Amino acid sequence: MDPAQLTRIRYQKHGRVARVTLDRPECRNAMDLRTHEELALVWDDFEADDDLWLAVLTGAGDRAFSAGQDLKELAARNAAGTAEPSTFGSRGKPGWPRLTERFDLAKPVIARVNGHAHGGGFELALACDVIVAADTAVFALPEARLGLIAGAGGVFRLTRQAPYRIALGHLISGRPMTAAEAHRLGLVNDVVPAAELDACVDAWVADILRCAPLAVRAVKQAAADAAALPLPQAFRTRYPWEERRMHSADAQEGPRAFAEKREPRWQAR
């Protein structure tokens, strides 16, 4: 994939890390249909590239991670009669499956939230595995105020990731929450001054890359798949990435490196 073909997204590869940036700062990184198409290409490439073990998702500028759906585009499509009624999910729409529905993506994604994360922007962050936010960040799902619904997973993920009554209150009122409140509710891993955001993200990247990539993927898949299972069933279930990890060379490299008092050399195989 040629990143030069992208007009809405910046996609850069640095060693084992993919940097994905929503690049429409003039409209607070709102996502139009073209953005979703480009994001699908990026996530396909990230998933298929064996040299990439981790992604960082952010928005251009310091005003917004993403304001969510491009409502001006939606209003124009409604006026032209080209917009179909929408509900949960993106099947059949440009960019499917979007990150919010890539349930089998085993590689970890860090959300670097550098401003407002509203609507679909918040839903994108909720679909990531780690969220690091500037203390100026603001999160909201205001869809109900617009006659819409948080159909990209907000209704489902927020009520799972935060206390139900608190989550429902935000969903039916559209009230925003500060980064500090999101951290208190366990929605965000770290909140730091904006000037320290990159350093904090880089620390998470370094710590994750110290771990065996197959182990990271096995943990992510097992945690997600077993979340709704009774504990005995969770233990009995077979997880594909764990099957790969347990028979991998890396599963032997870790203990060997420990015994030899050196850093492990992961191969993801």
C-alpha positions in Angstrom: 0.0 0.0 0.0 1.3 3.4 -1.0 0.7 6.0 1.8 1.0 8.7 -0.8 -2.5 7.7 -2.1 -4.1 8.7 1.2 -5.7 12.1 1.4 -7.4 11.9 4.8 -5.0 9.7 6.8 -1.3 9.9 7.5 0.2 6.4 7.8 3.8 6.0 8.8 5.8 2.9 9.8 8.6 3.2 12.3 10.2 -0.1 13.1 7.5 -2.3 14.7 5.1 0.6 15.1 2.5 2.0 12.8 1.5 5.6 13.3 -2.0 6.3 12.1 -3.2 10.0 12.1 -6.6 11.3 11.2 -5.5 14.3 9.1 -8.4 16.7 8.7 -7.5 19.3 11.4 -9.5 22.0 9.6 -12.7 20.1 10.6 -11.5 18.7 13.9 -10.6 15.4 12.1 -14.2 14.6 11.4 -14.6 11.3 9.5 -16.3 11.5 6.1 -16.9 8.5 3.8 -13.5 8.8 2.2 -11.8 8.8 5.6 -13.5 5.5 6.4 -12.3 4.0 3.1 -8.8 5.0 3.7 -8.8 3.8 7.3 -9.9 0.4 6.1 -6.9 0.2 3.7 -4.6 1.2 6.6 -6.0 -1.4 9.0 -5.8 -4.1 6.3 -2.2 -3.2 5.7 -1.4 -3.0 9.5 -2.9 -6.4 10.1 -1.2 -8.1 7.2 2.3 -6.6 7.8 4.2 -9.1 9.9 6.9 -6.5 10.7 4.3 -4.3 12.5 3.4 -5.3 16.1 1.6 -2.2 17.4 -0.3 0.8 16.2 -0.8 4.3 17.6 -3.9 6.1 16.5 -4.3 9.9 16.9 -5.7 13.1 15.3 -3.8 15.9 13.6 -3.3 19.1 15.6 -4.1 19.6 19.3 -7.8 20.6 19.1 -9.3 17.2 18.5 -8.6 13.5 18.3 -11.8 13.3 16.2 -15.1 15.1 16.2 -16.7 11.9 14.9 -18.9 11.7 11.8 -18.7 14.5 9.3 -22.2 15.9 9.9 -22.0 18.4 7.1 -21.4 15.6 4.6 -24.3 13.6 6.2 -26.6 16.7 6.0 -25.7 17.1 2.3 -26.3 13.4 1.6 -29.7 13.6 3.4 -30.7 16.6 1.3 -29.7 14.9 -1.9 -31.6 11.7 -0.9 -28.5 9.6 -1.1 -28.1 8.7 2.6 -29.7 5.5 3.7 -31.1 5.2 7.3 -28.3 4.1 9.6 -28.2 2.0 12.7 -25.6 -0.2 14.5 -22.5 -1.2 12.6 -20.9 -0.4 9.3 -21.6 -3.5 7.2 -22.3 -2.4 3.6 -20.9 1.0 4.2 -17.5 2.5 3.0 -14.6 1.2 5.1 -16.3 -1.9 6.5 -15.1 -3.5 8.7 -14.1 -0.3 10.5 -11.9 -0.5 13.6 -14.9 -0.6 15.8 -15.9 -3.9 14.3 -12.5 -5.5 13.7 -13.1 -7.9 16.6 -10.4 -10.3 15.4 -7.6 -7.7 15.2 -5.1 -9.2 17.6 -2.4 -6.6 17.3 -2.7 -3.9 20.0 -3.8 -0.3 19.2 -3.0 2.7 21.4 -5.3 5.8 21.2 -3.4 9.0 21.6 -6.2 11.4 22.5 -5.0 15.0 22.1 -8.2 17.0 22.2 -12.0 16.4 21.8 -13.0 12.8 21.1 -16.7 13.2 20.3 -19.2 10.8 18.7 -17.4 8.4 16.4 -14.1 9.8 17.7 -14.9 8.5 21.2 -16.1 5.2 19.7 -12.8 4.8 17.9 -10.9 5.4 21.1 -13.1 2.9 23.0 -12.3 0.3 20.3 -8.5 0.7 21.1 -6.7 -1.3 23.7 -4.9 1.5 25.6 -6.0 5.1 25.8 -3.6 7.8 26.7 -5.2 11.3 27.0 -4.0 14.9 27.4 -5.5 16.5 30.4 -7.3 18.9 28.0 -9.1 16.0 26.3 -12.9 15.9 26.4 -15.0 12.8 25.6 -18.7 12.7 24.6 -21.3 10.7 22.7 -23.7 13.5 21.7 -25.6 11.5 19.1 -28.9 11.6 20.9 -28.9 15.4 20.8 -28.8 15.1 17.0 -31.5 12.4 16.5 -28.8 9.8 16.0 -27.4 6.9 18.0 -23.8 5.9 18.9 -24.0 3.0 16.5 -20.3 2.5 16.0 -20.1 0.7 19.3 -20.6 3.5 21.8 -23.9 2.2 23.2 -22.3 -1.2 23.7 -18.7 -0.4 24.7 -19.4 2.5 27.0 -21.9 0.4 29.1 -19.3 -2.4 29.3 -16.3 -0.3 30.0 -17.8 2.1 32.5 -20.4 1.6 35.3 -23.7 1.0 33.6 -25.7 3.8 35.1 -23.0 6.4 34.5 -22.6 5.2 30.9 -26.3 5.3 30.2 -26.5 8.8 31.7 -23.9 10.1 29.2 -25.5 8.3 26.3 -29.0 9.6 26.9 -27.9 13.2 27.8 -25.0 13.7 25.5 -23.1 15.2 28.4 -19.3 15.3 27.9 -16.8 14.0 30.4 -13.3 15.4 31.1 -10.2 13.3 30.8 -10.0 13.2 34.6 -13.5 11.8 34.8 -12.8 9.2 32.1 -9.7 8.2 34.0 -11.6 7.9 37.3 -14.2 5.6 35.5 -11.4 3.4 34.1 -12.0 4.4 30.5 -8.5 5.9 30.1 -5.1 4.4 31.1 -3.2 7.6 31.6 -4.0 11.3 31.7 -1.0 13.7 31.4 -0.3 17.3 30.5 -0.5 17.9 26.8 3.2 18.6 26.7 3.9 15.1 28.1 1.5 13.2 25.9 4.0 11.9 23.4 6.4 10.8 26.1 3.7 8.9 27.8 2.6 7.2 24.6 6.2 6.3 23.8 6.5 4.7 27.2 3.5 2.5 26.6 4.9 1.6 23.1 8.2 0.7 24.6 6.7 -1.4 27.4 4.4 -3.3 25.0 7.3 -4.0 22.5 9.3 -5.5 25.4 6.7 -8.2 25.6 6.6 -11.1 23.2 4.2 -10.1 20.3 2.5 -13.5 20.2 1.9 -13.3 24.0 0.4 -9.8 23.6 -2.0 -11.0 20.9 -2.9 -14.1 22.9 -3.7 -12.0 25.9 -5.8 -9.6 23.9 -7.8 -12.3 22.2 -8.4 -14.4 25.3 -9.4 -11.4 27.4 -11.9 -10.2 24.8 -13.3 -13.7 23.9 -13.7 -14.8 27.6 -15.1 -11.5 28.9 -18.7 -12.8 28.8 -17.9 -16.5 29.6 -18.3 -18.2 33.0 -14.8 -18.7 34.5 -14.7 -22.5 34.1 -15.7 -22.2 30.4 -13.1 -19.5 29.9 -10.4 -21.9 31.0 -11.7 -24.7 28.7 -12.0 -22.5 25.6 -9.2 -22.7 23.0 -7.9 -19.4 21.7 -6.2 -19.4 18.3 -3.5 -16.9 19.2 -2.8 -18.8 22.4 -2.4 -22.0 20.4 0.2 -20.2 18.3 2.0 -18.7 21.3 2.3 -21.9 23.3 4.0 -23.7 20.4 6.1 -20.8 19.3 9.9 -20.3 19.4 9.3 -17.1 21.5 7.7 -19.2 24.3 11.1 -20.8 24.7 13.1 -17.7 24.0 11.7 -15.8 27.0 12.8 -18.3 29.7 16.1 -18.8 27.9 16.8 -15.1 27.9 15.9 -14.8 31.6 18.3 -17.7 32.4 21.1 -16.1 30.3 20.5 -12.7 31.9 19.9 -10.9 28.6 17.1 -9.2 26.7 14.9 -11.6 24.7 15.0 -11.5 20.9 11.4 -11.9 19.8 10.6 -13.3 16.4 6.8 -13.5 16.5 7.0 -17.1 15.6 
